[in-house]
């Protein structure tokens, strides 16, 4: 007889997700991501959150 692991459907599962693979070129999400990465000056946030990403 097979020995299966019990499954609790109420538990969350963490799966690795690559954002770049989830959005398709030509969509609004893709364009928005490109704008944030290339056109918007985020230095204000960098100064506030530093290297660790924790607010000062």
LINPELIN-V872029 format. One record per residue. RES is the residue in three letters. SS is DSSP state (h for helix, s for strand, l for the rest). PSI is psi in whole degrees, -180 to 180 (NA if undefined). OMEGA is omega in radians with two decimals (* if undefined). Layout:
BEGIN
res->[RES	RES]
ss->[SS	SS]
psi->[PSI	PSI]
omega->[OMEGA	OMEGA]
END
This chain:
BEGIN
res->[UNK	UNK	UNK	UNK	UNK	UNK	UNK	UNK	UNK	UNK	UNK	UNK	UNK	UNK	UNK	UNK	UNK	UNK	UNK	UNK	UNK	UNK	UNK	UNK	UNK	UNK	UNK	UNK	UNK	UNK	UNK	UNK	UNK	UNK	UNK	UNK	UNK	UNK	UNK	UNK	UNK	UNK	UNK	UNK	UNK	UNK	UNK	UNK	UNK	UNK	UNK	UNK	UNK	UNK	UNK	UNK]
ss->[l	l	l	l	l	l	l	l	l	l	l	l	l	l	l	l	l	l	h	h	h	h	l	l	l	l	l	h	h	h	h	h	h	h	h	h	h	h	l	l	l	l	h	h	h	h	h	h	h	l	l	l	l	l	l	l]
psi->[138	146	95	149	139	145	130	110	-9	-6	143	151	137	118	137	131	129	113	-38	-23	-9	-23	142	138	140	-3	165	-42	-40	-46	-42	-43	-42	-43	-44	-41	-31	-22	-21	133	110	14	-29	-42	-38	-42	-36	-38	-14	-164	-29	-15	6	134	146	NA]
omega->[-3.13	3.13	-3.13	3.05	3.09	-3.12	3.05	-3.08	-3.12	3.12	3.07	3.09	3.09	3.13	3.11	-3.13	3.04	-3.08	-3.11	3.11	-3.09	-3.14	-3.07	3.06	3.14	3.13	3.09	-3.11	3.13	3.14	3.13	3.11	3.12	3.13	3.13	-3.11	-2.97	-2.99	-3.06	3.12	-3.11	-3.09	3.10	3.13	3.13	3.14	-3.09	-3.02	3.06	-3.05	-3.04	-3.12	3.14	-3.13	-3.12	*]
END
